[in-house]
Amino acid sequence: MSNKSKNNDVGNSTSSKAKAVQRGAVIVERAISELRSGRPVAIRSGRTYAIAAGIEALDTGFAEQLWRNAKQTPRLVLAAPRLRRLGLDRKLDGAFAMPTIDFTRIENLSFETGARFDAPVAKLGKLDAAALELTRLAFILPAIVTVQASSAFVASLDLIEVEPADIHRYIDDRVVSLKIVSRARVPLEDGVESEFVVFRGGQGLRDQVAVIVGKPDHAEPVSVRLHSACLTGDLFGSMKCDCGDQLRHTVKFMAENGGGVLLYLDQEGRGNGLSNKIRAYRLQAEGFDTYDADEIIGFDHDQRRFDFAAQMLVQLGISQVRVLTNNPEKMAALENAGIQIVADQRIIGRLNDHNIRYLTSKRDRAGHFIDANIDEALAANIEKPAG
């Protein structure tokens, strides 16, 4: 075979592989959409199929269909944080056998505050694990019923079929798939010389925004803040957090100090999604702190990823930063992605009766760099970032 023929074969093989990866990503995105819409999906590995249905949308009629056509005992798949709240000493996700349709049991095990485990918990196979990962990508409650079924039954339901490998590849590929799709000057109240640069990508192909305040000099370290979207705080001025203050203080600080870049990331509720964030707020009203509330509904302390934020900086031509944050995880993520941090400084919001416990929890349980004497530091009603 000639070298030219060999090169053509390699090129065709690479092209076919790229197309297969692209098809897989499209299927994953459709599966995410199906789950968010309350419809089940099928997870497939070879000739083995598991139908996955989120508990938020599981109704009696469909449950009867699933149980009647199950090849094995249906399972309720739960995340490790929820299992710990049920009294199990576990670091891994797991599943309860569900031999009969029992919605009360499903709800108790999935999210009731006083529930305790009532049966042994099994390790997850790859189909169950993939189904649970899809719930996280879809920002729905991480509690899902899985039922092994025949290919004929799956086909009769006309379900989206997705493979575990495509789900894992999708998560990794979202970082490198970021691209700028639009940009324009948008004068802000505290930073008239500002430009919005919109990227498409990250988890769930959401739009991520880089707000360039002023004209930062890329030859010098650029002031940067990674700010996760907070609808309640940023837009409505919620007093339960310090997000709105941090957002506005950042823009003002950058405008007055040589410019900077604010990365506004669509990762509401520490990556849990808006609906789950509001569920956690209800639990906080019952006396749980922010991290315990998240654990009760099945989430770890922080579901966010910041690697794609580093990719945004790279595409903007920024490699050295002065980062405005109280969160050590953000700094670690930037450094791990090759961004050089030459300095960091705190950015503190105002204290009020509604957010003091939240801020204390962030300091004590997540290691946020908030002054050791939080009462004294925040009672000063700081209006600008502290150096």
SEDOPA-20336 format. One record per residue (C-alpha): residue in one letter; x, y, z. Coordinates in nm, 2 decimals, always signed. Layout:
BEGIN
(koldren A, (X, Y, Z))
...
This chain:
BEGIN
(koldren M, (+0.00, +0.00, +0.00))
(koldren S, (+0.13, +0.35, -0.09))
(koldren N, (+0.21, +0.61, +0.17))
(koldren K, (-0.07, +0.82, +0.02))
(koldren S, (-0.32, +0.54, +0.06))
(koldren K, (-0.21, +0.49, +0.42))
(koldren N, (-0.25, +0.86, +0.49))
(koldren N, (-0.60, +0.86, +0.34))
(koldren D, (-0.69, +0.56, +0.56))
(koldren V, (-0.56, +0.74, +0.87))
(koldren G, (-0.75, +1.06, +0.77))
(koldren N, (-1.07, +0.87, +0.71))
(koldren S, (-1.03, +0.68, +1.04))
(koldren T, (-0.98, +1.01, +1.23))
(koldren S, (-1.27, +1.17, +1.06))
(koldren S, (-1.50, +0.88, +1.14))
(koldren K, (-1.39, +0.89, +1.50))
(koldren A, (-1.46, +1.26, +1.52))
(koldren K, (-1.80, +1.22, +1.37))
(koldren A, (-1.88, +0.94, +1.62))
(koldren V, (-1.78, +1.16, +1.91))
(koldren Q, (-1.99, +1.44, +1.78))
(koldren R, (-2.29, +1.21, +1.74))
(koldren G, (-2.24, +1.09, +2.10))
(koldren A, (-2.23, +1.45, +2.23))
(koldren V, (-2.56, +1.53, +2.04))
(koldren I, (-2.73, +1.22, +2.20))
(koldren V, (-2.61, +1.32, +2.55))
(koldren E, (-2.75, +1.67, +2.50))
(koldren R, (-3.08, +1.53, +2.39))
(koldren A, (-3.08, +1.29, +2.69))
(koldren I, (-3.02, +1.59, +2.92))
(koldren S, (-3.31, +1.77, +2.76))
(koldren E, (-3.54, +1.47, +2.80))
(koldren L, (-3.47, +1.44, +3.17))
(koldren R, (-3.52, +1.81, +3.23))
(koldren S, (-3.85, +1.78, +3.05))
(koldren G, (-3.96, +1.50, +3.28))
(koldren R, (-3.92, +1.21, +3.03))
(koldren P, (-3.71, +0.89, +3.08))
(koldren V, (-3.41, +0.79, +2.88))
(koldren A, (-3.24, +0.46, +2.81))
(koldren I, (-2.88, +0.39, +2.91))
(koldren R, (-2.72, +0.13, +2.68))
(koldren S, (-2.41, -0.08, +2.71))
(koldren G, (-2.38, -0.35, +2.44))
(koldren R, (-2.71, -0.54, +2.45))
(koldren T, (-2.80, -0.43, +2.81))
(koldren Y, (-3.05, -0.15, +2.86))
(koldren A, (-3.15, +0.04, +3.17))
(koldren I, (-3.44, +0.28, +3.16))
(koldren A, (-3.37, +0.59, +3.38))
(koldren A, (-3.66, +0.80, +3.51))
(koldren G, (-3.61, +1.10, +3.74))
(koldren I, (-3.82, +1.08, +4.05))
(koldren E, (-3.96, +1.43, +4.01))
(koldren A, (-4.16, +1.32, +3.70))
(koldren L, (-4.23, +0.95, +3.78))
(koldren D, (-4.60, +0.89, +3.78))
(koldren T, (-4.81, +0.58, +3.87))
(koldren G, (-4.90, +0.48, +3.51))
(koldren F, (-4.55, +0.49, +3.38))
(koldren A, (-4.41, +0.32, +3.70))
(koldren E, (-4.65, +0.03, +3.65))
(koldren Q, (-4.52, -0.01, +3.29))
(koldren L, (-4.16, -0.01, +3.41))
(koldren W, (-4.21, -0.26, +3.70))
(koldren R, (-4.42, -0.49, +3.48))
(koldren N, (-4.15, -0.50, +3.21))
(koldren A, (-3.84, -0.51, +3.43))
(koldren K, (-3.59, -0.78, +3.37))
(koldren Q, (-3.45, -0.73, +3.72))
(koldren T, (-3.57, -0.56, +4.04))
(koldren P, (-3.59, -0.18, +3.98))
(koldren R, (-3.35, +0.03, +4.18))
(koldren L, (-3.36, +0.38, +4.33))
(koldren V, (-3.02, +0.53, +4.26))
(koldren L, (-2.90, +0.80, +4.51))
(koldren A, (-2.59, +1.01, +4.54))
(koldren A, (-2.34, +0.95, +4.83))
(koldren P, (-2.42, +1.28, +5.01))
(koldren R, (-2.79, +1.17, +5.04))
(koldren L, (-2.69, +0.82, +5.16))
(koldren R, (-2.48, +0.98, +5.43))
(koldren R, (-2.79, +1.18, +5.54))
(koldren L, (-2.98, +0.85, +5.56))
(koldren G, (-2.72, +0.73, +5.82))
(koldren L, (-2.48, +0.54, +5.59))
(koldren D, (-2.11, +0.58, +5.62))
(koldren R, (-2.04, +0.60, +5.24))
(koldren K, (-1.83, +0.79, +5.00))
(koldren L, (-1.97, +0.62, +4.69))
(koldren D, (-2.31, +0.65, +4.53))
(koldren G, (-2.55, +0.36, +4.57))
(koldren A, (-2.89, +0.20, +4.50))
(koldren F, (-3.18, +0.06, +4.69))
(koldren A, (-3.38, -0.23, +4.55))
(koldren M, (-3.74, -0.14, +4.48))
(koldren P, (-3.93, -0.47, +4.45))
(koldren T, (-4.27, -0.29, +4.45))
(koldren I, (-4.39, +0.05, +4.35))
(koldren D, (-4.39, +0.26, +4.67))
(koldren F, (-4.39, +0.63, +4.60))
(koldren T, (-4.38, +0.71, +4.98))
(koldren R, (-4.06, +0.51, +5.02))
(koldren I, (-3.91, +0.67, +4.71))
(koldren E, (-3.98, +1.02, +4.84))
(koldren N, (-3.86, +0.94, +5.19))
(koldren L, (-3.53, +0.79, +5.08))
(koldren S, (-3.47, +1.06, +4.82))
(koldren F, (-3.53, +1.39, +5.00))
(koldren E, (-3.72, +1.37, +5.33))
(koldren T, (-3.51, +1.53, +5.62))
(koldren G, (-3.58, +1.27, +5.89))
(koldren A, (-3.56, +0.95, +5.67))
(koldren R, (-3.32, +0.67, +5.75))
(koldren F, (-3.20, +0.38, +5.54))
(koldren D, (-3.43, +0.08, +5.55))
(koldren A, (-3.24, -0.18, +5.35))
(koldren P, (-2.89, -0.27, +5.22))
(koldren V, (-2.74, -0.04, +4.96))
(koldren A, (-2.58, -0.19, +4.65))
(koldren K, (-2.29, -0.06, +4.46))
(koldren L, (-2.37, +0.10, +4.12))
(koldren G, (-2.30, -0.06, +3.79))
(koldren K, (-2.20, +0.16, +3.50))
(koldren L, (-2.55, +0.20, +3.37))
(koldren D, (-2.68, +0.32, +3.71))
(koldren A, (-2.38, +0.55, +3.75))
(koldren A, (-2.43, +0.70, +3.41))
(koldren A, (-2.79, +0.77, +3.48))
(koldren L, (-2.71, +0.95, +3.80))
(koldren E, (-2.44, +1.16, +3.62))
(koldren L, (-2.71, +1.26, +3.37))
(koldren T, (-2.93, +1.40, +3.65))
(koldren R, (-2.64, +1.62, +3.76))
(koldren L, (-2.58, +1.75, +3.40))
(koldren A, (-2.96, +1.82, +3.38))
(koldren F, (-2.97, +2.01, +3.71))
(koldren I, (-3.25, +1.79, +3.84))
(koldren L, (-3.28, +1.62, +4.18))
(koldren P, (-3.00, +1.35, +4.19))
(koldren A, (-3.24, +1.07, +4.26))
(koldren I, (-3.34, +0.84, +3.97))
(koldren V, (-3.52, +0.50, +3.92))
(koldren T, (-3.34, +0.26, +3.69))
(koldren V, (-3.50, -0.05, +3.54))
(koldren Q, (-3.32, -0.30, +3.32))
(koldren A, (-3.55, -0.39, +3.03))
(koldren S, (-3.54, -0.56, +2.69))
(koldren S, (-3.44, -0.37, +2.38))
(koldren A, (-3.79, -0.44, +2.24))
(koldren F, (-3.95, -0.26, +2.54))
(koldren V, (-3.71, +0.03, +2.51))
(koldren A, (-3.79, +0.06, +2.14))
(koldren S, (-4.16, +0.05, +2.21))
(koldren L, (-4.12, +0.36, +2.43))
(koldren D, (-3.92, +0.55, +2.16))
(koldren L, (-3.66, +0.66, +2.42))
(koldren I, (-3.33, +0.84, +2.36))
(koldren E, (-3.05, +0.58, +2.40))
(koldren V, (-2.72, +0.70, +2.54))
(koldren E, (-2.40, +0.51, +2.62))
(koldren P, (-2.20, +0.57, +2.94))
(koldren A, (-1.88, +0.64, +2.75))
(koldren D, (-2.04, +0.92, +2.56))
(koldren I, (-2.16, +1.08, +2.89))
(koldren H, (-1.81, +1.07, +3.03))
(koldren R, (-1.65, +1.20, +2.71))
(koldren Y, (-1.91, +1.48, +2.69))
(koldren I, (-1.81, +1.61, +3.04))
(koldren D, (-1.45, +1.62, +2.95))
(koldren D, (-1.50, +1.77, +2.60))
(koldren R, (-1.72, +2.06, +2.71))
(koldren V, (-1.41, +2.24, +2.84))
(koldren V, (-1.21, +2.24, +2.52))
(koldren S, (-1.52, +2.31, +2.30))
(koldren L, (-1.57, +2.67, +2.44))
(koldren K, (-1.58, +2.93, +2.17))
(koldren I, (-1.66, +3.30, +2.15))
(koldren V, (-2.00, +3.36, +1.98))
(koldren S, (-2.06, +3.73, +2.03))
(koldren R, (-1.92, +4.04, +2.19))
(koldren A, (-2.02, +4.41, +2.23))
(koldren R, (-1.96, +4.71, +2.44))
(koldren V, (-2.21, +4.74, +2.73))
(koldren P, (-2.17, +5.04, +2.96))
(koldren L, (-2.24, +4.95, +3.32))
(koldren E, (-2.33, +5.18, +3.61))
(koldren D, (-2.00, +5.13, +3.79))
(koldren G, (-1.79, +5.06, +3.48))
(koldren V, (-1.89, +5.26, +3.18))
(koldren E, (-1.60, +5.12, +2.97))
(koldren S, (-1.71, +4.76, +2.97))
(koldren E, (-1.74, +4.49, +2.70))
(koldren F, (-1.94, +4.16, +2.72))
(koldren V, (-1.78, +3.86, +2.55))
(koldren V, (-2.01, +3.56, +2.52))
(koldren F, (-1.87, +3.21, +2.51))
(koldren R, (-2.07, +2.90, +2.43))
(koldren G, (-1.98, +2.57, +2.60))
(koldren G, (-1.91, +2.45, +2.95))
(koldren Q, (-2.15, +2.21, +3.12))
(koldren G, (-2.48, +2.18, +2.92))
(koldren L, (-2.36, +2.41, +2.64))
(koldren R, (-2.47, +2.71, +2.84))
(koldren D, (-2.36, +3.06, +2.76))
(koldren Q, (-2.07, +3.19, +2.97))
(koldren V, (-1.98, +3.56, +2.98))
(koldren A, (-1.65, +3.75, +3.03))
(koldren V, (-1.72, +4.11, +3.13))
(koldren I, (-1.41, +4.31, +3.04))
(koldren V, (-1.41, +4.62, +3.26))
(koldren G, (-1.19, +4.91, +3.14))
(koldren K, (-0.88, +4.83, +2.93))
(koldren P, (-0.67, +4.58, +3.13))
(koldren D, (-0.31, +4.55, +3.02))
(koldren H, (-0.24, +4.19, +2.93))
(koldren A, (+0.13, +4.24, +2.97))
(koldren E, (+0.07, +4.28, +3.34))
(koldren P, (-0.13, +4.05, +3.58))
(koldren V, (-0.50, +4.12, +3.51))
(koldren S, (-0.76, +4.15, +3.79))
(koldren V, (-1.00, +3.86, +3.75))
(koldren R, (-1.30, +3.73, +3.94))
(koldren L, (-1.48, +3.40, +3.88))
(koldren H, (-1.84, +3.47, +3.97))
(koldren S, (-2.11, +3.20, +3.95))
(koldren A, (-2.45, +3.32, +3.86))
(koldren C, (-2.69, +3.39, +4.15))
(koldren L, (-3.03, +3.49, +4.03))
(koldren T, (-3.16, +3.57, +4.37))
(koldren G, (-2.86, +3.77, +4.48))
(koldren D, (-2.73, +3.93, +4.16))
(koldren L, (-3.07, +4.03, +4.02))
(koldren F, (-3.31, +4.05, +4.31))
(koldren G, (-3.08, +4.16, +4.59))
(koldren S, (-3.14, +3.86, +4.81))
(koldren M, (-3.01, +3.91, +5.16))
(koldren K, (-2.94, +3.54, +5.21))
(koldren C, (-2.60, +3.56, +5.04))
(koldren D, (-2.32, +3.81, +4.96))
(koldren C, (-2.32, +3.74, +4.58))
(koldren G, (-2.48, +4.07, +4.46))
(koldren D, (-2.24, +4.27, +4.67))
(koldren Q, (-1.94, +4.08, +4.54))
(koldren L, (-2.06, +4.12, +4.18))
(koldren R, (-2.11, +4.50, +4.20))
(koldren H, (-1.80, +4.56, +4.42))
(koldren T, (-1.59, +4.38, +4.17))
(koldren V, (-1.70, +4.59, +3.87))
(koldren K, (-1.65, +4.91, +4.07))
(koldren F, (-1.31, +4.80, +4.20))
(koldren M, (-1.19, +4.70, +3.85))
(koldren A, (-1.31, +5.03, +3.70))
(koldren E, (-1.12, +5.22, +3.95))
(koldren N, (-0.80, +5.01, +3.95))
(koldren G, (-0.68, +4.96, +3.59))
(koldren G, (-0.96, +4.73, +3.46))
(koldren G, (-1.01, +4.36, +3.48))
(koldren V, (-1.22, +4.06, +3.37))
(koldren L, (-1.52, +3.93, +3.55))
(koldren L, (-1.61, +3.58, +3.44))
(koldren Y, (-1.99, +3.53, +3.49))
(koldren L, (-2.04, +3.16, +3.50))
(koldren D, (-2.38, +2.98, +3.46))
(koldren Q, (-2.34, +2.76, +3.76))
(koldren E, (-2.63, +2.85, +3.98))
(koldren G, (-2.65, +2.72, +4.34))
(koldren R, (-2.29, +2.60, +4.34))
(koldren G, (-2.36, +2.39, +4.03))
(koldren N, (-2.69, +2.24, +4.16))
(koldren G, (-2.92, +2.45, +3.94))
(koldren L, (-3.19, +2.70, +4.04))
(koldren S, (-3.47, +2.45, +4.14))
(koldren N, (-3.24, +2.26, +4.37))
(koldren K, (-3.10, +2.58, +4.51))
(koldren I, (-3.45, +2.69, +4.61))
(koldren R, (-3.51, +2.34, +4.76))
(koldren A, (-3.20, +2.40, +4.97))
(koldren Y, (-3.33, +2.75, +5.07))
(koldren R, (-3.65, +2.58, +5.21))
(koldren L, (-3.43, +2.35, +5.42))
(koldren Q, (-3.22, +2.64, +5.54))
(koldren A, (-3.54, +2.80, +5.66))
(koldren E, (-3.60, +2.49, +5.87))
(koldren G, (-3.26, +2.54, +6.04))
(koldren F, (-3.01, +2.35, +5.83))
(koldren D, (-2.69, +2.54, +5.71))
(koldren T, (-2.62, +2.57, +5.34))
(koldren Y, (-2.40, +2.26, +5.31))
(koldren D, (-2.63, +2.04, +5.52))
(koldren A, (-2.92, +2.15, +5.31))
(koldren D, (-2.74, +2.05, +4.99))
(koldren E, (-2.65, +1.71, +5.13))
(koldren I, (-3.01, +1.64, +5.22))
(koldren I, (-3.11, +1.67, +4.86))
(koldren G, (-2.80, +1.47, +4.74))
(koldren F, (-2.53, +1.72, +4.65))
(koldren D, (-2.17, +1.75, +4.77))
(koldren H, (-2.05, +2.09, +4.91))
(koldren D, (-1.97, +2.22, +4.56))
(koldren Q, (-2.06, +2.07, +4.22))
(koldren R, (-1.90, +2.35, +4.02))
(koldren R, (-1.61, +2.32, +3.77))
(koldren F, (-1.38, +2.61, +3.70))
(koldren D, (-1.15, +2.45, +3.44))
(koldren F, (-1.36, +2.60, +3.16))
(koldren A, (-1.32, +2.95, +3.32))
(koldren A, (-0.94, +2.91, +3.28))
(koldren Q, (-1.00, +2.82, +2.91))
(koldren M, (-1.20, +3.15, +2.88))
(koldren L, (-0.90, +3.34, +3.01))
(koldren V, (-0.67, +3.16, +2.77))
(koldren Q, (-0.89, +3.26, +2.47))
(koldren L, (-0.88, +3.62, +2.59))
(koldren G, (-0.50, +3.61, +2.59))
(koldren I, (-0.47, +3.62, +2.97))
(koldren S, (-0.21, +3.40, +3.15))
(koldren Q, (-0.13, +3.60, +3.47))
(koldren V, (-0.40, +3.71, +3.71))
(koldren R, (-0.46, +3.89, +4.03))
(koldren V, (-0.77, +3.70, +4.15))
(koldren L, (-1.05, +3.85, +4.35))
(koldren T, (-1.20, +3.57, +4.56))
(koldren N, (-1.25, +3.42, +4.90))
(koldren N, (-1.27, +3.07, +4.76))
(koldren P, (-0.94, +2.86, +4.76))
(koldren E, (-1.10, +2.61, +4.52))
(koldren K, (-1.12, +2.87, +4.25))
(koldren M, (-0.75, +2.96, +4.28))
(koldren A, (-0.65, +2.59, +4.28))
(koldren A, (-0.86, +2.53, +3.96))
(koldren L, (-0.69, +2.82, +3.78))
(koldren E, (-0.34, +2.71, +3.88))
(koldren N, (-0.41, +2.35, +3.78))
(koldren A, (-0.52, +2.48, +3.44))
(koldren G, (-0.19, +2.67, +3.39))
(koldren I, (-0.30, +3.02, +3.49))
(koldren Q, (-0.04, +3.20, +3.70))
(koldren I, (-0.18, +3.37, +4.01))
(koldren V, (+0.05, +3.65, +4.12))
(koldren A, (-0.17, +3.78, +4.39))
(koldren D, (-0.51, +3.73, +4.55))
(koldren Q, (-0.74, +3.95, +4.75))
(koldren R, (-1.06, +3.92, +4.94))
(koldren I, (-1.40, +4.06, +4.83))
(koldren I, (-1.64, +4.08, +5.11))
(koldren G, (-2.01, +4.16, +5.11))
(koldren R, (-2.22, +4.32, +5.37))
(koldren L, (-2.33, +4.15, +5.68))
(koldren N, (-2.70, +4.12, +5.77))
(koldren D, (-2.91, +3.90, +5.99))
(koldren H, (-3.00, +3.67, +5.70))
(koldren N, (-2.65, +3.59, +5.57))
(koldren I, (-2.43, +3.57, +5.88))
(koldren R, (-2.48, +3.20, +5.92))
(koldren Y, (-2.42, +3.14, +5.55))
(koldren L, (-2.09, +3.33, +5.55))
(koldren T, (-1.98, +3.16, +5.87))
(koldren S, (-2.05, +2.82, +5.71))
(koldren K, (-1.85, +2.91, +5.41))
(koldren R, (-1.56, +3.00, +5.63))
(koldren D, (-1.58, +2.71, +5.87))
(koldren R, (-1.69, +2.42, +5.64))
(koldren A, (-1.54, +2.51, +5.30))
(koldren G, (-1.23, +2.70, +5.41))
(koldren H, (-1.32, +3.03, +5.24))
(koldren F, (-1.08, +3.31, +5.33))
(koldren I, (-1.31, +3.53, +5.53))
(koldren D, (-1.16, +3.71, +5.83))
(koldren A, (-1.13, +3.49, +6.14))
(koldren N, (-1.35, +3.72, +6.34))
(koldren I, (-1.64, +3.72, +6.10))
(koldren D, (-1.87, +3.92, +6.33))
(koldren E, (-1.62, +4.21, +6.36))
(koldren A, (-1.51, +4.20, +6.00))
(koldren L, (-1.86, +4.20, +5.84))
(koldren A, (-2.02, +4.42, +6.10))
(koldren A, (-1.79, +4.70, +5.96))
(koldren N, (-2.02, +4.69, +5.66))
(koldren I, (-1.73, +4.68, +5.41))
(koldren E, (-1.81, +4.84, +5.08))
(koldren K, (-1.49, +4.76, +4.88))
(koldren P, (-1.27, +4.46, +4.84))
(koldren A, (-1.02, +4.43, +5.13))
(koldren G, (-0.66, +4.39, +5.03))
